[in-house]
Amino acid sequence: MMTPAQNRAPKVSSVLLCLCCIHAFFSCAVRLVAGQTPKPVFACDVDGNPSLAAFGFCNTSWGVEARVADLVQRLTLQEKVGFLVSGAGNVDHLGIPKYEWWSEALHGVSYVGPGTKFSSLVPGATSFPQVILTAASFNATLFETIGKVVSTEARAMHNVGLAGLTFWSPNVNIFRDPRWGRGQETPGEDPLLSSKYASGYVRGLQKSDDGNADRLKVAACCKHYTAYDVDNWKGVNRLTFNAVVTQQDLDDTFQPPFKSCVLDGNVASVMCSYNQVNGKPTCADPDLLAGTIRGKWKLNGYIVSDCDSVEVLYNKQHYTKTPEEAAAKAILAGLDLNCGSFLGQHTEAAVKGGLLNESAVDKAISNNFATLMRLGFFDGDPRKQLYGKLGPDDVCTPSNQELAREAARQGIVLLKNTAGSLPLSSTAIKSLAVIGPNANVTKTMIGNYEGTPCKYVTPLQGLAAIVSTMYVAGCADVGCSTAQTDDAKKAAASADATVLVMGADQSIEREDFDRVNLNLPGQQSLLVSEVANVSKGPVVLVIMSGGGMDVSFAKDNAKITSILWVGYPGEAGGAAMADVIFGDHNPSGRLPMTWYPQSYVDAVPMTNMNMRPDPATGYPGRTYRFYTGPTVYSFGDGLSYSSFSHGQVQAPQLVSVPLDEGHICHSSACESLEAKSETCSNLVFDVHLNVKNVGRFSGSHTVFLFSSPPSVHRSPQKHLLGFEKVFLASQSEAQVQFKVDVCKDLSVVDELGGRKVGLGTHVLHVGDLKHALSVQIGSSGLSLSPPRHF
């Protein structure tokens, strides 16, 4: 997806050049004519034009399929083609107005995309933390709750003509490489966490409050399908990058979040990406689109291209000889909607030239219309429907703003805390030095794909609300070409404690801009070290960033007593940081991605898509599941002001898998079994454990259940089976239960992309505890050994 800033650069499409002007305009408040409230966009305005009641597609008593069929048969080919593009055309004689499909809601209603704008009527919307920080909460309930709030605000804005109903969020790509500029938008590197986030956020956006599964509150879209995680690195550009991916890595790592979006979240849309996968553009690959998304996963919705990607596959990738051929290939592959204008310009000629049957166009627009039907777009005035009472007063409510603060608190990760230097005491600390280029930022806190927030609380403002502060920027910006250390050192030398707020912003990592190194930018590390050396009190280093940083120097510096990672924490980020630093909130966030040393990126090209290590070449692999080299911090790292113990864990020692008497594995040695329905039926067991808060602070704790499978099919060294977040008062305890489906949770993906359950010893991990579980072949029936404590 190209953002407004990128649209200002020379591009293949003149249409989106025009859109950039619109975006720049919409990013500012739009003045309204006094006394005039904009109206929502909708079709079938029977009240305004009673003759429309004669059309079947306007009859709300009909089913969606019948209404869509009635509409499609009334359209000419030229009219049909107008519904293949994001700026969909109007058909006045049928009472259908223009509709803009492109709106965004990555972590709040956004002004990116021409479908949504802010005005004096609704000047802002709740801006939640960037996704990578929300994912660090490991709180699946929170993922869905945020989605529900965002969709409520979106519906409220729709009712006053400021927003559409189709939002191209979330981004569920795997954060495979730490340099990726868009990693900030994702839930991190783990397929399970990404899948849980994807399905949870989608449900929050889409689930209708009347319980009708066929209706949509708003329509979400999971993007960018698939194996997309290189934007612009050392001359390698996403528009022409060919991701060479093994079938094993595709099905094991890159596909699971999209599969979960469709199967678990029932998402209304999937967006195909710019890149090629193994030589084929994703938006023209029938195996990926029609074969997998709609065929295997049974998508109930539409497939949309990333903006201009159909034009890109013709003009940039030279995948076809003519634009008509590109249009035909994309539609025949399963594409329904083109972000941009390319299909609108070339599809009619493709049909008339015999490259495409009109029935294929009918099929595509039917998927688009069905989505709009489920949204109520063809049901008349939305102000008379389920969400009709929502309006400006339902945007930026106090409870929504408090949720943004709570989400940031839950995500913030405490990485270092020497001798309990945090939390600081608001009574003992009389003066606080607040230093750094991110110490008093606003827009930096909301990352990209942002909207205008309700308000900002900067780190400085949050801290100054608690104690007396001395503020020194220390750098002109995050690039920090020259550290200005003198005033910063004076402040730190006289203050009771020092907070350094460093890190990145969109000038360092963003869409269409990947990093080339992992160090703190410019002379930031020099500023941090010199300030720490003269500080008279505790030194708290706060890293504001999307991707991980190599902060080994700070980790090893005894003068730097604490390190916090705060992602891009959203509109209330400064208040949430202060809550954590001064102990009003006990941190419980865990890293959703590995923090690698600089030596890793020096040795590993970003373009190598292989997840698994290759001892022959020294390639170290990627993510905690496969990488065995040194880390600065690891996936799942995160401290608390309290201590938690795990005990009395119960799980079986043996699982016996039933096989028919004639199965080949009774007579031949097998290292694994196919994870298919006849093998897997009811093959489920429970893991129980007690968790106790043995410290003096109340707080939340994330319990991870990992498994290390047998060494078959180049399996991961360990992978996440589940996570649960529990709140425990000091000295209290609770029981946590995980339900383990052997074929779903203990299986691995083999070299051909099939799911297999390894025979032999699987080691379950909970904290420092380990439990060996043997999976063996049985004759008939499910056999579980009695559970034992470990």
N, C-alpha and C positions, 0 to 999 in steps of 0.2 A: 504494500500500500504506500503510495507516495504522499507525503505530507506537504502542506503548503510551502515550506521552505524549499523542498526539493523541486516543486513545480516551477520555481522561479529559474531553475537551471534549464539549459537547452534540452529538449526532450523529443521523443518521436511523435508525440501527439500535440497538435495545436489546441485540441479541445481542452485538455487538462491544463494547458497554459492559461486558458481563460478561467478555469476553475480556481487557479491560484489567486487570481484577483478577487474572486468571490470569497475565498477563504479569508484573505487578509481583511476584507470588508466585514465578514461575519465575526471575526475575532474581536472586533470592537462592538460596543453597544450600538444597536440600531434604534434611532429615534422613532418614536411612534407619533402619528398624528394625534393631537389632543383628543381624548375621548373615544378613540378608535381601538378596539381590541381585535387583533387578527383572528381569522377563523381557521379552523383545522381543514386540512385537505381530505376529501372523501368522495367516493362515488355513490351512485344511487340516491341522490338527494330527492327522494319522492315527495317530501314536503314542499320543496321549491319547484319541482317539476313533476306533477302527478302522473304524467304519461310514462315515466320511467317504471312505474309499477307493473307495466305490461311485460317487462323483460324478465325472463326466468332467472337470470343471474342476479337480479335484485330481490328475488323472493327468498326471504330468510328461512322459510319453512322447507326449502329444498336442501338436499345434501350438498356438500362442497363439490363433489365430483360432477353432479348434474348441473350445478350452477356454472362451473368452469366450462363444461362442454357447450352449454348454451351460449356463453360469451364468445368462445373461440370461433364457433360457426358463424357468428355475425360479423367477423372481421375480414377485411381484405388482406391480401398478402402484405401490402405496404403498411397497413395498420399493425399487423402482427409483428413485423420487423421492429416497429417502434417500441415494442414491449420486451425486446431482447437487450436493451441498454439501461444503464443505471438512471439516466435522465429520461424516464419513460414518457412517451408522448401522450397527448390528450386525444380523445375521440368524442367530440362534442355531441354528435347525434345519439351517442349511447350514454351520455351523462358521466363520462370518465374524464377526470381532470389529469393534468400532468402530475407525476409522482417522482420524487427523488429518493432512490433506494439507499444512497450512501450516507449513512450516519454512523457515528462511532460512540462506544461507551466502554472503553477499556477499563477505566477505574472511576467512572462517573460520566455523566452526559458531557460530550465533547463538542467543541466547535470545529474540529477537523472533519471535513466532508461537508458538502453543500446542503445536506438535508436538515441540518440543525444550526440554529443561531441563538444568540442571546440578545436581549433588548432591555429597555428600561422597565418593561413588564416583568421579565425574568432575567435579572442581570448576571446571575451565576447559578451554579449547581454544586452540590456536594462533591468535593474532590477527594477521593479516597487515596490511600497510599498506592504507589505504583505496584503492579501485580507481584513482582519478585518479593516485596516486603510482606504483603498479605499472605503469600504462600509460606513465608517463614513462620507464620503463626501455627501452621499445621493444624488448623481448626476448620474442619469441613463445614461445620455449622455456620461459621463466619463467612465462608465463601458464598454460600447461598443467601445469607442475610444481606450482604452487600449487594448482590445481584437484585434482590427484591427491592431494595431502596432505590437503586439506580433506575429500575424499570418504572417504579412509581413516579419518580421525578420526570422520566422521559414521557410517560403518559400525560402527566400534568402539562408539560410543555407542548405536547401534541395538541392538546385541547385548545390551546391559544395560538396555534399555527406556527410554533417555533421549532418543532421537531417532527421527524418521520416516525415510522414504526419498525423499521428494519435497521438493526445496529450490527455492524460488522466487527463484533467482538465476541469472545476473547481470542487472544493469541496464545495458542497452546503448543507452539513449537518447543522442542527440547533444547535447553541451554547447553549445547554440546561443547562449545569452545568459549573460554572466558573472555575472549576479545570481542565477541559479537556485540555490536552496538545496540541490538534490540533484545538482548537477554533480559534487560530490565522489564520488558513487557510480559515476560513468560513466568510460569510457576516454577521454573528451575530445571534441574538436570535429570530428575527421577521420573520414569514413566508412570509409576503408581501415583505419586503426588500430583503430577500434571494431569492425570486422568481424573483424580478426585476433585481437583480444582475446576477442571473443564466442565464436568457434569454438574457440579454444585453451582457454579456461577451461571451456567446456562439455565438450570432449573429456576434459579432466583429471578433471572430476567424474564423467562417465558411462562412460568406456571400461572395459569389463570386463577383468580381468587374465587371463582365460582365452582372450581373443581372439575371443570369440563376439559378433559385431556385433548379434545379436538380444537380448543381455542388457544390463542396465544396472547399474552399480555403485551410483549414486544417479541420480535423475532431476532434471536441471536445468530451468530455466525462464527464457526470455529475456523481459524486460519493459522498458518498458510500451508496448505496441503501440497507437498510434503517434503521432508528432508530439506527444509529451507532454514539456513542459519549462517549464510555468508552474504553480507551486504556489499561492502566495498573494502577490500583488504589488499593492499600492495598491488593495486591495478586489477584485481579480480573483482568483477562486478556481478551483482545478483541477476542482472538482465540477461547475461550470457553464460553464467556459471552452470556447468554440468556436474551435478552431484553424483559421483560414482559410489553406489551404495550396494552392499551385499543384500540378498534377500533376507538373510538372518538378521542383520542390523535393522533393515526396514521394518520387519514385523516385530522385532524385539524392543526397539527403541523409539523409532520415529512415528509409527502408526498408532500405538496404543492410546494416546490422548484423543486422537480423532475418532477412533473406534468407540471410545467411551463417550465422547460428545454425542454420537449418533445413537448408540445402543442404550446408554445409561441416562443421558441428558435429553434425548429425543430432540436434538438441535434442529432448527428449521433451515439451516444453511451451512455449507462448507465452502470455503474459498480456496481455489487452487492458486499456486504460487508462480512467481516469475521463472524460477530456475528449471532446468531440465533435470530429470532423474534417469541416469543410465541412457542418455542420448535422446530422450523424448521430453518435450515440454509437458509439464504436468497438466496444463489446461487443454492439451490435445492428446492425452493418453487414455484410450478407452478402458484399459485394464484398471487404471487408478480411479477413474470417474465412474463410468457406467458399470464397470465390472465389480469394483469394491464398494464405493460409497453407496451407490444405489442398488447394486446387485446383492452383494454379500451382507452389507449392513442395513439395507432397506431404508435409506434416508427418506423421511417424510418432509420434503421441502425442496429447496432449489440449490443448485451449484453455481457459484459466481466466480468470475475471474478476478485476480488482483488487477489493479487499475492499469489498463492498457496492455495487459499481458498477452492478449490475442494479437494485437498489433506488434508487440515485441517479438513474438515467435515468428512473425513474418519479416519485419524490418530489421531486427537485431540478430536473431538466431538463424534467419534464412532457412527456416524449416520447410517452407513451401515456396513455390515459384510465383504464385499469384495471391493477392489478398482474398480473392473469392475462395481459393482452395484452403486458406487458413481459416476462414469463417466456417466452411463446411466441415473441416476436420475437427474443429473445436466443438461444434454443435453435435456432430456424430459421436464424438468421444463422451458426450454427456453434459456439456456445459449448457446452462440455461440462461445465464445473464452475464453481460459484459459490462464491467465497470469501465466506462469510456464510451466511445462512439463507433468503434470499428465494425461491430456486427450490424449496427444500424446503417452503415455505409455500404457493406459488401454482401450481406446475406441475400437480398432480393436477387442480385445478379448471380449468386451461387445457385439459387433455386432455378432461375431461368436458364442457366448454363448447364443444368443437368448434374451438378455436383452434389445436390442436396434435394431431397423430396420435401414438399411443403409440410408433410406430416411430421417431419423431424422438428420443424419450427413450431408446429402445433404442440408437440410434446413438451418442448422447452418452455413455451409461454404458459402452458397449462400448469407446470410446476410453480411458476412465478405467481400466477393468478391464485392458485390454491393457497399459497402462503398469505397473500393479501386477504383472501376470504376468511382464513382462520384468525386474522387480526381484526376482522370486522370492518375492513376498509370499504366493502361493498354492502354494508348494512345501514348506510345512512349516517346521519350526524352522530359522531362519537360522544358528543355531550349528552346524548339520550341513551347511551349504552352503559355497560358495567362500570367503566371508569370515568363516566361523564362528570362526576362532581369534583374530580381532581382539577386543580388549577395552581396559580402562582404561590398560593399559601402553603402548598404541599411540597415546595422545593426549598431546600436549605432550612428545613425545620430544625429546632434545637436538638431533637433526638437524632436526626440524620447527621448533624455536625458532631454530636457526641460519639456516634458510631465511627466516624472517620478518625477521631482521636483514639478511640478504643482499638480500632484496627491497627493503628500505628504502634500503640503500646504493646499489643500482642505480638507484633512482628519483630520488634527491635531485639537484636541479638547481642548479648553480653559475651564477648570473646576472651576477655582477660580481666581479672579482678584480684590484684595482688593484696593478700592479707586483708581482704574485705574492705578495700578503700572506698568502694561504693556499697550502699548509698551514702551520699553526703548528708550531713545534718544541717537542716535549715536554721537551727539555732546556733550551732557551733561555727558555721561558716558566716563570717561577717562581710567578707568581700570575695568576689569571684571574678577572675580574669577570663573573659570570653574572647577567644582568638581564632582567626582563620577566615579564608575566603568564603566559606559556606556558613559562617556564624550568623549572618543577618540576611540570608537570602529568602526570597519569596517563591518566584516561579520555578527555581531549581527544585524545590521540594515536591512539585507535582509531576516531574518527569515529562514524557511525551504523550501524544494522543490525549492531551489534556483539555479541560474546559476552563472557563472562568470560574474560579472557586467562590464559595460564599464569602470567605474572608481568609486571611493568612494569620498564622501565629508563627513568627520566625523563631529559630533557636534562641537568639538573644532575648526576644520578647518573653518567651517561655521561662527562661532562667531569671530574667530581671523581675518577673512577677513574684519570685520567691525570695531572692537575696539581692543585695547591692552588687552591681556589676561594673567592670571596666572593659570596654570593647576596643579591640584593635584588629583590623582586618589582616594585617601581616603580609598580604599579597593583593595585587590589584584585581586579580580574578583567579579562577581555579588553575589557569595555565601557569601562574606563579613564575613568570620568567625571571623575576628578581624578588627574593624574599626580603621584606622590610622588617628586620629582626629587632632593631633597637627598642622601639616603643613596646613591642610585644614582650620582650624580655623584662623590661621595667615593670610592666603590668603583672607578669607572672611572679616576679621576685617579691612583690609587695602583697600579693593576694593570698588569701587562706587556701585557695584551691584554683586550679586552672582547667578550663575546658577548651580543647582545640577542635574546631569543626572543619574538617578537611574533606578531600575526596574529589568528586567529579561533577559534571553537569552535561548538558546536551552538546557542548562544544567538544567534549572528550569522547562521548559514546552516544550514538543515536542511530536512527534509521539512515541507511546509506553511508554510514561512517563507523567502521570497526576500529578498535584500538590495535596498536602494534606492540605495546608493552603493558605490563601490569603494575608498574611502579606508580606511586603518587606523582601526579603531574608536576613538571618543572622543579622548583626548589621547595616544594611543600615539605618533603622529609627533612630538609635542612632547617626550616622554620620549626618543625615539631621538635627536632633533637635539641636545637639551641634553647628553645623555650623550656623544654623539660629539664635541661641541665641546671637552670637557674631558679626553677620554681621552688618555692618554700613549702608548698603543700602538695596534696595529691594531684596527679595530672591525668585527666580523662581525655583520651583521643577518640573522637567521633568521626567515623567514616560515612559520608553520605555518597552513595554510588549505587548503580545498578549491578555491575559486575564486581567480582572479587578483586582485591588489591594485594600486591606483595608488600605486606607491612611487617616483614620479618624483623626489620630494624627496630620497630616499636615493640613487637612481641618480646624481643630479647633485651630491651632496655628497661632496667629495673626502675628508672626514674619515671617511666610511663606506667602508672599503676593500674589503669583500666583502659580497655578498648571496647567501644560499642560500634556496631554496624546498624545504620538506620535506613538503608535503602534510599529511596526517594519517598519521604514519609507522608506526603499529602498535605492538605491545607492546614491541618492541626499538628503538623510534625514537630514544631518547636515546643508546643505544650506537652506532647507525648514524651519527647526527650527529657524535658524537665521532670515529668512525673517519674520517669525511670531513674534519672540521676539522683533525685532527692528522695527516692524510696516510697513515693505514693503509689507506685506500681512495681511489682517484683517481676523482672524480665523473664520471659519464657520462650522467646523466639529461638528457632534453630536454623542453621544455614541450609537453604534449599539447593546449594551448589558448592562444589569444591573450590577452595581458594588455592590456586597453584603458585609456585614460585616463578620468578621471571625466567629462570633457566628452562622451564617447560615450554614457554612460547618461543624461546630462542631456538629450540630444537624441533618443534612440531609445526609443520605448515597448517594453517587454518583450513586449507582446502582438502586435507586428508580426512575423509568421512568415516574411516574405520573406527569402530568403538573398541574393538578387541586389540590387545597388544600383539606385536609380532616380534618375538625374540630374535628372529633371524636378522632383522634390520635395526633392532633396538627401539622400534616404535613402542611407546609406553602405554598406549590405550587412553581411553577417556572416561571420565566420571568415576565416582566411587565404586561403581559396579565392576569396572575393569582396570582402572589405573592403579598401579602398584608403587609408583614413585613417591617422592617426598611431597608434602603439602604444607602450606602455611596454616590453613585450617581446613577441616574435613566436612563433608556433607553431614548434617545432623549436629554439628558442634553448637554449643550454646550453654551458658552458665545461668545460675539463679542466685539470688541472695540467700536462698535456703538450700538444704541438701535433701535428696530423696533417695530412698532405698527400695529395691525390688526384692521380694521374697515370696516363698511359698508358691512357686510357679509350678503349675500342673500341666502336663502334656503326655500323650502316649509315647512309648518307646518303639512301638512297632505298628506299622500300617500294612495290612495284607491286602493286595489288590486282586480281586477275583478275575480269573480268566477261564474261558471255555477249555474243556479238556484237550481239544485239538489245537489249541493255540501254539504257534511255533516256539514261543518262549518257554514252553514246558520241556522241549527237547533240545533247544539250542540256547547258548548263552546270549542273553540280551542285556544291553546296558541301559535301555530305557523302553518305555511303553508309550504308545500313542495316547494322547489325552483326548479321547473321543467319548461320545455319550455313553456307549455301552460299557466302557471301562470305568467311567467316572461317576456313574449314578450313585448319589448319596454317599460319596466318599468324602466325608466331612468330619472334622474333629474340633474340639475347643481347646484353647490355651487359656488358663486362668492364672492370674498373679495378683499379689497384693503390692500396693505402692504406699509408702509411708513418707510423710514430710517430717524429717527428723531435725529440721532447723527451727529457728525462732520466727521466721517470716512466713506468713501465709502466701500462697502463690499457686500458679498453674504449672503443670509438668506434662511434657509430651512423652508418652511411652511408645517406643519403636519396637516392632517385631520384625527382625531380619531373618533370612535363611541363607545358609551357604549350602548349595546343592552339591551332589557328587560331581566329580570332574568328567562330565560327559558333554558332548556337543559344544565345546569351548564355552561352557556356562560361566555366568558371572561369579566373581569371588564371593559376593553376597548381594542380595537384593531385598528391597523393602516389601514385606507382606502386608503390613498394616500399621496404623498409628492412631493413638487416642490421646486426647488432651483432657486432663483431669485437674480440677481445682481442689487443693487441700489446705485446710487451716493448719497452723503449726501443731505438730505432734499428732495429727489425725492421719487416718489411712483409709484406703478404698480398694475394692477389688476391680480389676480390669479384665475383660474377657475379649479374646479374639476368636473368631470362627474361621478356621482354615479349610478351604476347599482344596483338596490334594491336587486335582487336575488343573485348577485355575491358579492357585497360589504357589504351589511347589513345582510346577512345570517350568521348563525352559524352552526356548525356541531353537530348533535344530538348524543345520546349515541350509536347508531348503525352505525354511519358514514355517515348518510344522511345529505344533506344540507337543512336547514329550515330557514324561515324568521319569526322572532318573531313578534307577534302582540302586539301592545302597543307602549310605548314611547321609542324611540331611541334618545340618546343625542349625538349630534355632537359637537366635541371640536376643536377649532382652537386657539392655545395659551391659554389665560385665558378666552376666550369667549366660551359660551355654547349655544346650540340651541336645543330645544326639537322638535322632529319630530314624529308624530304619524302615525303608519302603521295600517290600518284598512281594513276590508273586504268591497268590493263594489259589486254591482250587475253585472255590465257589463262595459267594457271600462276602460281605465286608467284615474284616476282623481287625479290631483295634485292641492293642494291649491295654491293660489298666493304666490310667495316668499315674505319673509319679512326680514328686517334687524335685526341682533342680535349682 
